[in-house]
């Protein structure tokens, strides 16, 4: 018995890999546009960011909800995968700060998603559970590393931090006088352990 790729030659596998890369390019472009302009941004703006025609977007994602859900899942995976990479490249506190920046970008899209999916409560709940299952452990790993290095206090739980960051981001897109990133940066700085005199 052959595996799932049993009948597929190198060309077919390469085509599938190209299709995955193309879809990831579209999702990265859509995420960037959603962060800058919100989830109601015109599809032509996403197509321009990705360097493709609007028809290509609709071929991959027939509805706006399809696109937003795909971006949501894509960003969850990007956040989850970024944690260990950042930890390997920086001090634990710096890795935590950079990861929180990615998380803030994600939250902008997530708030828009909630509005788009309000009519599908079960679907949104499933995605929210997926979000928690993937990201709470990554945040916990970053917090544990920073606490283990003596850089931050050790009594903060990952869900608490993620909830606090989320609360600081609510409504930021509607008030140009409010800088959520600055508030989040102050929160992360405030986690540092005071140095003894």
Secondary structure as UniProt FT lines:
FT   TURN            4..7
FT   HELIX           10..37
FT   TURN            39..40
FT   HELIX           43..50
FT   HELIX           54..60
FT   HELIX           64..89
FT   HELIX           92..116
FT   TURN            117..119
FT   HELIX           121..148
FT   TURN            149..150
FT   HELIX           158..169
FT   TURN            170..171
FT   HELIX           172..174
FT   TURN            176..177
FT   HELIX           180..190
//
